[in-house]
Amino acid sequence: MNFSQLFLILRAHLKISLITLIVTVSATLAISMMLPKSYKASTSLVLNYKGVDPVTGMTLPAQLMPGYMATQVDIISSMSVSLAVVDELRWADEPVYKEEFMKATKGNGKIREWLAEILLKGLIVEPSKESSVLTITYKSNDPDSAARVANMFAEQYQKMSVQLKVDPLKKAATFFTGQLKVLRDNLESAQKKLSTYQQENNLYSVDNRLDVETTRLNDLGGQLVLAQAAMAEATSRQQMAKGANPIESPDVGGNPLVQNMRISLATAEAKFSEVAQRLDKNHPQYQSAKAEVDKLRSALAEHIAATSNSVSNNARIMQQREAEIRAALSAQKTKILELNRTRDQMNLLMREVESAQRAYDTASQRFTQANLEGQSNQSDIAVLAPAVPPLDHSSPRIVLNVALSIFIGGMLGIGFGLLAEMMDRRVRSATDLVNALEVPVMGQLSWGAPNKRRMQWLRKLFSRKSKSSAKGERKKKV
């Protein structure tokens, strides 16, 4: 079916389409006039999501997330806010609403929930697409009631938002109160342990004392190195002094007394050699010179032995000193290790005290903040424009309804015309004949209804002719 066929069908059933359109528009107009008038009142709210917290002074994070505005819409449309509005308006105590409740529910349920559900049916909450503005609209048969309920929803929403923010903070403050007591006990216990440990070990400041002991350990280490060098040298001197020829030792040979006695012995030996050449061994001078040489040789041996023993004693003294320094160094190391252990234990106790102090301070700060925020009744929501009673009704919209009825009636008229054509299909054009018979059309005759004026003129003309012919016939007969 092409457009020309559709046009021919609609022209053939024009009366049906017009009647359908007229009936639809008339019914819509009548119903719109009969419907009760309703009024809408709107309140605009601004959500201050980028302000500064009045208690903590911290900048609030951006809360305009995809789900934030939807959450606020759900809060406004919740049963809790609606019940608060019912309680604030005191509709549950009015006889009119009680009577309507009894008629509607026959006493089943509670009147508060019933009224709250009715309010939610007339409530419309619309968030702005590109701003933080919410619009609360309420629809009612009374303009004053619509404005009052819209403003009341905005007021109860502000209270509910404050309550939703304050209640968790109050619970947090109660929780921190119990935690502060536990943390205070932990801090006192840690401080008591540290004090007891300091008293038992006679410690007040481990670091200074450790520095002194470390310096002393370093000094002992240096002394040990020097003592070991001196002991090594003394041991070498001792070995030379105790050797086969002690006189070669620098300590023995360099002794002034030994040197003097060696000179005296050499002089006495020279004198004895001269006397031995001149006198016999039984001569008194010979014996005297020999006795003097033996005496000097014996004294020299005694002094060499004494000097060698002195060198050995010096070596033993050095060994003893090195052993004493080594023992003192070992004791100093043990002492420093003990001090390190004491310092580590004390530092551990001090860290426990500091950790307990930080935990207590943090909990105290959070308790103070939560307590202040829990007592704050300031809301982040401000009324931008309160609702006022509307001057004109919002529904029914007669012009809009008539315009829609014209469109719908036109569509229904077209549909009824097509339905009538389907029930009684006729040939409207040459195309219909070709489609039905499947034979070509050789020609087409057009016929139109004659004009009414022309038909009247033809009728008058024929009537005159008939009258004149009747008169002629009568004359002939006469």
DOTINU-780566 format. One line per field, with one value per residue (C-alpha): z, x, y. Coordinates in nm, 4 decimals, always signed. Each point is the difference from the previous one (the first is absolute). Layout:
N
z	Z / ...
x	X / ...
y	Y / ...
! end
This chain:
478
z	+0.0000 / -0.1130 / +0.1106 / -0.2766 / +0.0910 / +0.3658 / -0.0934 / -0.2024 / +0.2858 / +0.2563 / -0.2331 / -0.0442 / +0.3792 / +0.0895 / +0.2028 / +0.2263 / +0.0635 / +0.0713 / +0.2317 / +0.1902 / +0.0310 / +0.1192 / +0.2536 / +0.1359 / +0.0358 / +0.1515 / +0.2511 / +0.0952 / +0.0445 / +0.2070 / +0.2232 / +0.0442 / +0.1043 / +0.2447 / +0.1652 / +0.3299 / -0.0099 / +0.1595 / +0.1000 / +0.0170 / +0.2386 / -0.0225 / +0.2445 / -0.1223 / +0.2168 / -0.0392 / +0.1155 / +0.1265 / -0.0831 / -0.0333 / +0.3224 / +0.3117 / +0.3011 / +0.2795 / +0.2746 / -0.1375 / -0.2527 / -0.2623 / -0.3603 / -0.0775 / -0.2946 / -0.3181 / +0.0526 / -0.3339 / -0.1147 / -0.2288 / +0.2951 / +0.2364 / -0.1467 / -0.0451 / +0.3682 / +0.1016 / -0.2177 / +0.1690 / +0.3442 / -0.0812 / -0.1428 / +0.2973 / +0.2408 / +0.2937 / -0.1403 / -0.0967 / +0.3522 / +0.1456 / -0.2245 / +0.1152 / +0.3642 / -0.0494 / -0.1788 / +0.2600 / -0.2624 / +0.1915 / +0.2687 / -0.2351 / -0.0162 / -0.3774 / -0.0695 / +0.2609 / -0.1735 / -0.3406 / +0.1461 / +0.1402 / -0.3343 / -0.1999 / +0.2232 / +0.2407 / +0.2903 / -0.1288 / +0.0529 / +0.1450 / -0.1073 / +0.0041 / -0.2586 / -0.2078 / -0.0084 / -0.0684 / -0.3038 / -0.1291 / +0.0345 / -0.1869 / -0.2904 / -0.0537 / +0.0536 / -0.2902 / +0.0590 / -0.2953 / +0.0170 / -0.2267 / -0.2723 / +0.0225 / +0.3487 / +0.3617 / +0.0126 / +0.0941 / -0.0688 / +0.2252 / -0.1570 / +0.1605 / -0.1813 / +0.1834 / -0.0580 / +0.2318 / -0.0945 / +0.3650 / +0.0976 / -0.2927 / +0.1025 / +0.3672 / -0.0645 / -0.2420 / +0.2554 / +0.2738 / -0.2060 / -0.0478 / +0.3727 / +0.1060 / -0.2600 / +0.1557 / +0.3435 / -0.1316 / -0.1691 / +0.3282 / +0.1894 / -0.2474 / +0.0462 / +0.3781 / +0.1119 / -0.1224 / +0.1598 / +0.3328 / -0.0154 / -0.0908 / +0.2993 / +0.2287 / -0.1464 / +0.0457 / +0.3622 / +0.0780 / -0.2068 / +0.1736 / +0.3357 / -0.1367 / -0.1702 / +0.3163 / +0.2008 / -0.2609 / +0.0129 / +0.3785 / -0.0034 / -0.2570 / +0.1961 / +0.3195 / -0.1638 / -0.1319 / +0.3377 / +0.1833 / -0.2482 / +0.0361 / +0.3773 / +0.0003 / -0.2376 / +0.1314 / -0.3454 / -0.0919 / -0.3337 / -0.1657 / -0.3003 / +0.1899 / +0.2120 / -0.3055 / -0.1662 / +0.2995 / +0.0103 / -0.3746 / +0.0300 / +0.2784 / -0.2146 / -0.2823 / +0.2403 / +0.1322 / -0.3551 / -0.0731 / +0.3219 / -0.0849 / -0.3378 / +0.1637 / +0.2740 / -0.2562 / -0.1922 / +0.3194 / +0.1089 / -0.3356 / +0.0285 / +0.3619 / -0.0950 / -0.2747 / +0.2421 / +0.2534 / -0.2542 / -0.0884 / +0.3640 / +0.0832 / -0.3005 / -0.0118 / -0.0082 / +0.2092 / -0.0454 / -0.3607 / +0.1253 / -0.0282 / +0.3412 / +0.1608 / -0.2098 / +0.0228 / +0.3808 / +0.1325 / +0.2994 / -0.2204 / -0.2347 / +0.2901 / +0.1389 / -0.3391 / -0.0263 / +0.3524 / -0.0832 / -0.3165 / +0.1979 / +0.2684 / -0.2620 / -0.1683 / +0.3314 / +0.0832 / -0.3362 / +0.0659 / +0.3490 / -0.1316 / -0.2409 / +0.2728 / +0.3016 / +0.0910 / +0.0972 / +0.3610 / +0.0175 / +0.2145 / -0.2731 / -0.2471 / +0.2348 / +0.0875 / -0.3682 / -0.0715 / +0.2958 / -0.1196 / -0.3519 / +0.1391 / +0.2224 / -0.2848 / -0.2292 / +0.2690 / +0.0642 / -0.3766 / -0.0266 / +0.2918 / -0.1561 / -0.3376 / +0.1702 / +0.1943 / -0.3146 / -0.1882 / +0.2866 / -0.0138 / -0.3680 / +0.0719 / +0.2810 / -0.2341 / -0.2541 / +0.2661 / +0.1104 / -0.3589 / -0.0346 / +0.3228 / -0.1081 / -0.3357 / +0.1762 / +0.2385 / -0.2872 / -0.1954 / +0.3027 / +0.0501 / -0.3683 / +0.0195 / +0.3122 / -0.1723 / -0.2997 / +0.2303 / +0.1742 / -0.3277 / -0.1166 / +0.3250 / -0.0474 / -0.3542 / +0.1242 / +0.2705 / -0.2547 / -0.2382 / +0.2782 / +0.1133 / -0.3558 / -0.0423 / +0.3128 / -0.1140 / -0.3408 / +0.1737 / +0.2021 / -0.3130 / -0.1932 / +0.2845 / +0.0227 / -0.3741 / +0.0065 / +0.2941 / -0.1600 / -0.3309 / +0.1702 / +0.2137 / -0.3068 / -0.1879 / +0.3052 / +0.0255 / -0.3717 / -0.0036 / +0.3131 / -0.1480 / -0.3345 / +0.1800 / +0.1776 / -0.3154 / -0.1497 / -0.3071 / -0.3319 / -0.3352 / -0.1690 / -0.0531 / -0.1324 / -0.3228 / -0.0668 / +0.2335 / -0.1432 / -0.0321 / -0.0739 / -0.3811 / -0.1619 / -0.2845 / -0.0049 / -0.1532 / -0.1229 / -0.1924 / -0.2903 / -0.2403 / -0.2912 / +0.0223 / +0.0396 / -0.3028 / -0.2075 / +0.0981 / -0.0656 / -0.3509 / -0.0708 / +0.1538 / -0.1622 / -0.3374 / +0.0403 / +0.1138 / -0.2926 / -0.2453 / +0.1708 / -0.0115 / -0.3666 / -0.0874 / +0.2044 / -0.1872 / -0.3312 / +0.1016 / +0.0867 / -0.3332 / -0.2560 / -0.3204 / -0.3144 / +0.0495 / -0.2914 / -0.3082 / +0.2105 / +0.2188 / -0.3127 / -0.1373 / +0.3374 / +0.0319 / -0.3610 / -0.1063 / -0.3459 / -0.1611 / -0.0060 / -0.3578 / +0.0921 / +0.2786 / +0.0103 / +0.2477 / +0.1308 / +0.2520 / +0.1636 / -0.1886 / +0.1454 / +0.1886 / -0.1674 / -0.3400 / +0.0808 / +0.1106 / -0.3252 / -0.2030 / +0.1919 / -0.0648 / -0.3669 / -0.0299 / +0.1856 / -0.2391 / -0.3030 / +0.1356 / +0.0670 / -0.3489 / -0.1591 / +0.2042 / -0.1128 / -0.3644 / +0.0316 / +0.1502 / -0.2831 / -0.2547 / +0.1629 / -0.0035
x	+0.0000 / +0.1446 / -0.0799 / -0.2541 / -0.1993 / +0.0089 / -0.1220 / -0.2895 / -0.0989 / +0.0074 / -0.2031 / -0.2568 / -0.0319 / +0.0367 / -0.3221 / +0.1235 / +0.3331 / -0.1698 / -0.2563 / +0.2766 / +0.2040 / -0.3002 / -0.1014 / +0.3570 / +0.0481 / -0.3453 / +0.0525 / +0.3432 / -0.1347 / -0.2939 / +0.2190 / +0.2531 / -0.2788 / -0.1371 / +0.3333 / +0.0774 / +0.2673 / +0.3354 / +0.2814 / +0.3776 / +0.2323 / +0.3806 / +0.2844 / +0.3593 / +0.2883 / +0.3745 / +0.2402 / +0.3149 / +0.2465 / +0.3138 / -0.0155 / +0.2178 / -0.0937 / -0.1034 / +0.1452 / +0.3295 / +0.0711 / +0.0885 / -0.1055 / -0.2725 / +0.0686 / -0.2012 / -0.3073 / -0.1722 / +0.0607 / -0.2330 / -0.1785 / +0.0005 / -0.2926 / -0.1959 / +0.0601 / -0.1369 / -0.3070 / -0.0572 / +0.0336 / -0.2598 / -0.2332 / +0.0477 / -0.2724 / +0.1944 / -0.0150 / -0.3654 / -0.0894 / +0.1833 / -0.2072 / -0.3211 / +0.1020 / +0.0961 / -0.3280 / -0.1974 / -0.2297 / -0.0386 / -0.1982 / -0.2442 / -0.3496 / -0.0267 / +0.3014 / -0.1080 / -0.3357 / +0.1643 / +0.2393 / -0.2865 / -0.1822 / +0.3073 / +0.1507 / -0.2863 / +0.2388 / +0.2764 / +0.3492 / +0.1131 / -0.1193 / +0.3548 / +0.1285 / -0.3164 / +0.0378 / +0.3736 / -0.0655 / -0.2579 / +0.2551 / +0.2623 / -0.2412 / -0.0277 / +0.3725 / +0.2372 / +0.3770 / +0.2083 / +0.3802 / +0.1686 / +0.2180 / +0.2962 / -0.0254 / -0.0589 / -0.3583 / -0.2922 / -0.3612 / -0.2732 / -0.3475 / -0.3266 / -0.3321 / -0.3287 / -0.3554 / +0.0630 / +0.2739 / +0.0704 / +0.0301 / +0.2351 / +0.2345 / -0.0132 / +0.0782 / +0.2854 / +0.1601 / -0.0518 / +0.1735 / +0.2966 / +0.0133 / -0.0221 / +0.2610 / +0.2400 / -0.0633 / +0.0385 / +0.3326 / +0.1295 / -0.1222 / +0.1619 / +0.3291 / -0.0215 / -0.1187 / +0.3103 / +0.2210 / -0.1772 / +0.0537 / +0.3646 / +0.0385 / -0.1441 / +0.2411 / +0.2982 / -0.0994 / +0.0508 / +0.3154 / +0.1525 / -0.0252 / +0.1772 / +0.2694 / +0.0529 / +0.0542 / +0.2451 / +0.1934 / +0.0206 / +0.1157 / +0.2727 / +0.1213 / +0.0066 / +0.2087 / +0.2494 / +0.0335 / +0.0488 / +0.2654 / +0.1901 / -0.0038 / +0.1138 / +0.2903 / +0.0797 / -0.0472 / -0.1095 / +0.1668 / +0.1689 / +0.1373 / +0.2466 / +0.1289 / +0.0424 / +0.2092 / +0.2391 / +0.0340 / +0.0587 / +0.2775 / +0.1569 / -0.0202 / +0.1764 / +0.2722 / +0.0517 / +0.0245 / +0.2753 / +0.1840 / -0.0220 / +0.1610 / +0.2838 / +0.0396 / +0.0160 / +0.2720 / +0.1969 / -0.0401 / +0.1244 / +0.3085 / +0.0632 / -0.0325 / +0.2598 / +0.2369 / -0.0585 / +0.0868 / +0.3241 / +0.0839 / -0.0578 / +0.1992 / +0.3398 / +0.1834 / -0.2018 / +0.2623 / -0.1141 / -0.3384 / -0.0286 / -0.1630 / +0.2907 / +0.2832 / -0.1306 / -0.0212 / +0.2524 / +0.0980 / +0.0685 / +0.2026 / +0.2100 / +0.0561 / +0.1029 / +0.2517 / +0.1267 / +0.0217 / +0.1905 / +0.2448 / +0.0396 / +0.0542 / +0.2668 / +0.1687 / -0.0232 / +0.1511 / +0.2950 / +0.0526 / -0.0311 / +0.2819 / +0.2260 / -0.0910 / -0.0799 / -0.3498 / +0.1066 / +0.1100 / -0.2216 / -0.0439 / -0.0937 / -0.2594 / -0.1283 / -0.0396 / -0.1676 / -0.2396 / -0.0944 / -0.0734 / -0.2106 / -0.1840 / -0.0741 / -0.1015 / -0.2367 / -0.1461 / -0.0442 / -0.1874 / -0.2199 / -0.0804 / -0.0690 / -0.2343 / -0.1658 / -0.0446 / -0.1405 / -0.2402 / -0.1048 / -0.0788 / -0.1966 / -0.1875 / -0.0844 / -0.1334 / -0.2116 / -0.1315 / -0.0958 / -0.1736 / -0.1857 / -0.1006 / -0.1193 / -0.2045 / -0.1474 / -0.0937 / -0.1462 / -0.2092 / -0.1122 / -0.0900 / -0.2015 / -0.1787 / -0.0700 / -0.1457 / -0.2218 / -0.1054 / -0.0854 / -0.1958 / -0.1937 / -0.0594 / -0.1186 / -0.2404 / -0.1179 / -0.0343 / -0.1957 / -0.2333 / -0.0401 / -0.0570 / -0.2613 / -0.1762 / +0.0279 / -0.1457 / -0.2859 / -0.0627 / +0.0185 / -0.2295 / -0.2509 / +0.0223 / -0.0580 / -0.2930 / -0.1508 / +0.0530 / -0.1492 / -0.3024 / -0.0435 / +0.0122 / -0.2490 / -0.2267 / +0.0054 / -0.0702 / -0.2767 / -0.1549 / -0.0041 / -0.1332 / -0.2614 / -0.1279 / -0.0079 / -0.3461 / +0.1149 / -0.1124 / +0.1743 / -0.3372 / -0.1453 / -0.3393 / +0.0506 / -0.3657 / -0.2846 / -0.3278 / -0.2855 / -0.3675 / -0.0389 / -0.2424 / -0.0987 / -0.0730 / +0.2490 / -0.2547 / -0.2092 / +0.1735 / -0.2880 / +0.2024 / +0.2566 / -0.2655 / -0.1940 / +0.3184 / +0.0778 / -0.3597 / +0.0187 / +0.3119 / -0.1399 / -0.3416 / +0.1618 / +0.1955 / -0.3129 / -0.1982 / +0.2638 / -0.0013 / -0.3812 / -0.0016 / +0.2543 / -0.1985 / -0.3215 / +0.1809 / +0.1333 / -0.3535 / -0.1456 / +0.2785 / -0.0879 / +0.1787 / +0.1283 / +0.2406 / +0.1367 / +0.2800 / -0.2520 / -0.1582 / +0.3344 / +0.0951 / -0.3356 / -0.0458 / +0.3640 / -0.0920 / +0.1062 / -0.2385 / -0.0769 / -0.1817 / -0.1522 / -0.3281 / -0.0417 / -0.3410 / -0.0921 / -0.3268 / -0.1831 / -0.0269 / -0.3235 / -0.0610 / +0.0520 / -0.2426 / -0.2667 / +0.0434 / -0.0345 / -0.3133 / -0.1613 / +0.0891 / -0.1491 / -0.3144 / -0.0534 / +0.0422 / -0.2444 / -0.2569 / +0.0320 / -0.0334 / -0.3144 / -0.1570 / +0.0786 / -0.1636 / -0.3109 / -0.0209 / +0.0280 / -0.2783 / -0.2230
y	+0.0000 / +0.3292 / +0.3502 / +0.0665 / -0.3115 / +0.1012 / +0.3466 / -0.1419 / -0.2297 / +0.2806 / +0.2271 / -0.2722 / -0.0446 / +0.3649 / +0.0012 / -0.2817 / +0.1756 / +0.3339 / -0.1564 / -0.1836 / +0.3203 / +0.2028 / -0.2648 / -0.0287 / +0.3753 / +0.0461 / -0.2812 / +0.1322 / +0.3517 / -0.1225 / -0.2147 / +0.2832 / +0.2347 / -0.2563 / -0.0900 / +0.1772 / +0.2664 / -0.0782 / +0.2339 / -0.0480 / +0.1839 / -0.0346 / +0.0605 / +0.0302 / -0.1234 / +0.0527 / -0.2739 / +0.1683 / -0.2769 / +0.2208 / +0.1963 / -0.0026 / -0.2083 / +0.2399 / -0.2257 / -0.1321 / +0.2751 / -0.2609 / +0.0382 / -0.2485 / -0.2316 / +0.0249 / -0.2144 / +0.0580 / -0.3540 / -0.1949 / -0.1589 / +0.2962 / +0.1930 / -0.3236 / -0.0758 / +0.3396 / -0.0570 / -0.3364 / +0.1599 / +0.2656 / -0.2657 / -0.2317 / -0.1040 / +0.1479 / +0.3537 / -0.0452 / -0.1188 / +0.2986 / +0.2295 / -0.1703 / +0.0411 / +0.3630 / +0.0813 / -0.2020 / -0.1403 / -0.3261 / +0.1868 / +0.1721 / -0.1558 / +0.0449 / -0.2167 / -0.2518 / -0.0354 / -0.0406 / -0.2566 / -0.2045 / +0.0102 / -0.0982 / -0.2686 / -0.0876 / +0.0478 / -0.2294 / +0.1324 / +0.3311 / +0.3405 / +0.1441 / -0.2470 / +0.0438 / +0.3783 / -0.0291 / -0.2196 / +0.2505 / +0.2816 / -0.1992 / -0.0529 / +0.3753 / +0.0670 / +0.0669 / +0.0441 / +0.1163 / +0.0476 / +0.2481 / -0.1493 / +0.2376 / +0.1512 / -0.0946 / +0.1247 / -0.2245 / +0.0895 / -0.1387 / +0.0235 / -0.1014 / -0.0340 / +0.0628 / +0.1218 / +0.2956 / +0.2523 / +0.0917 / -0.3660 / -0.0680 / +0.2826 / -0.0975 / -0.3666 / +0.0833 / +0.2329 / -0.2579 / -0.2694 / +0.2343 / +0.0753 / -0.3643 / -0.0949 / +0.2509 / -0.1459 / -0.3539 / +0.0831 / +0.1471 / -0.3053 / -0.2393 / +0.1824 / +0.0472 / -0.3451 / -0.1898 / +0.2660 / -0.0377 / -0.3751 / +0.0615 / +0.2353 / -0.2677 / -0.2544 / +0.2333 / +0.0595 / -0.3683 / -0.0190 / +0.3021 / -0.1762 / -0.3079 / +0.2095 / +0.2058 / -0.3199 / -0.1259 / +0.3287 / -0.0048 / -0.3634 / +0.0738 / +0.3023 / -0.2037 / -0.2746 / +0.2557 / +0.1710 / -0.3307 / -0.1118 / +0.3283 / -0.0275 / -0.3644 / +0.0681 / +0.3493 / +0.1471 / +0.3473 / +0.0602 / -0.2960 / +0.1872 / +0.2272 / -0.2830 / -0.2174 / +0.2693 / +0.0089 / -0.3770 / -0.0147 / +0.2596 / -0.2020 / -0.3144 / +0.1786 / +0.1208 / -0.3514 / -0.1275 / +0.2524 / -0.0854 / -0.3708 / +0.0611 / +0.1950 / -0.2615 / -0.2795 / +0.1864 / +0.0655 / -0.3635 / -0.1243 / +0.2206 / -0.1022 / -0.3687 / +0.0448 / +0.1736 / -0.2778 / -0.2683 / +0.1797 / +0.0555 / -0.3691 / -0.1208 / -0.1689 / +0.3340 / +0.2476 / +0.2695 / +0.0406 / +0.1151 / +0.3791 / +0.0118 / -0.1901 / +0.1382 / +0.3539 / -0.0048 / +0.2617 / -0.2135 / -0.3014 / +0.2157 / +0.1412 / -0.3468 / -0.1293 / +0.2828 / -0.0743 / -0.3710 / +0.0725 / +0.2210 / -0.2653 / -0.2717 / +0.2147 / +0.0564 / -0.3738 / -0.0900 / +0.2312 / -0.1420 / -0.3591 / +0.0696 / +0.1242 / -0.2044 / -0.3572 / -0.1086 / -0.0386 / +0.3598 / +0.2207 / +0.2631 / -0.2732 / -0.1406 / +0.3490 / +0.0928 / -0.3333 / +0.0433 / +0.3490 / -0.1330 / -0.2840 / +0.2421 / +0.2408 / -0.2875 / -0.1346 / +0.3455 / +0.0539 / -0.3297 / +0.0943 / +0.3400 / -0.1615 / -0.2495 / +0.2809 / +0.2074 / -0.3014 / -0.0663 / +0.3658 / -0.0354 / -0.3194 / +0.1747 / +0.2861 / -0.2510 / -0.1676 / +0.3400 / +0.0784 / -0.3352 / +0.0574 / +0.3504 / -0.1302 / -0.2692 / +0.2569 / +0.2352 / -0.2946 / -0.1006 / +0.3597 / +0.0230 / -0.3212 / +0.1244 / +0.3316 / -0.1822 / -0.2052 / +0.3185 / +0.1718 / -0.3032 / +0.0087 / +0.3694 / -0.0654 / -0.2632 / +0.2376 / +0.2788 / -0.2238 / -0.1067 / +0.3586 / +0.1204 / -0.2719 / +0.1175 / +0.3616 / -0.0912 / -0.1766 / +0.3154 / +0.2186 / -0.2370 / -0.0046 / +0.3802 / +0.0442 / -0.2415 / +0.1830 / +0.3431 / -0.1165 / -0.1538 / +0.3097 / +0.2228 / -0.2181 / -0.0081 / +0.3784 / +0.0386 / -0.2613 / +0.1486 / +0.3512 / -0.1207 / -0.2101 / +0.3103 / +0.2106 / +0.0562 / +0.1896 / -0.1410 / +0.0070 / +0.0591 / +0.3471 / +0.1052 / +0.1896 / +0.0868 / -0.1025 / -0.1173 / +0.2508 / -0.0775 / -0.0135 / +0.2429 / -0.2322 / -0.3692 / -0.2412 / -0.2524 / -0.0677 / +0.1762 / +0.0508 / +0.1370 / -0.2763 / -0.2654 / +0.1310 / +0.0089 / -0.3566 / -0.1052 / +0.1503 / -0.2039 / -0.3158 / +0.0525 / +0.0488 / -0.3216 / -0.1856 / +0.1445 / -0.1233 / -0.3380 / -0.0317 / +0.1087 / -0.2687 / -0.2541 / +0.0893 / -0.0350 / -0.3434 / -0.1131 / +0.1258 / +0.0154 / +0.1877 / +0.1067 / +0.3522 / +0.0317 / -0.1735 / -0.1431 / -0.1823 / -0.1531 / -0.1136 / -0.1518 / -0.1765 / -0.1356 / -0.0083 / +0.1355 / +0.3235 / +0.2961 / +0.1137 / +0.3197 / +0.1969 / +0.1954 / +0.2787 / +0.0808 / +0.2618 / +0.0906 / +0.2770 / +0.3435 / +0.0649 / +0.3395 / -0.1497 / -0.2797 / +0.2495 / +0.1961 / -0.3201 / -0.0978 / +0.3419 / -0.0244 / -0.3483 / +0.1086 / +0.2954 / -0.2217 / -0.2505 / +0.2721 / +0.1488 / -0.3424 / -0.0691 / +0.3277 / -0.0849 / -0.3350 / +0.1533 / +0.2520 / -0.2769 / -0.1865 / +0.3083
! end
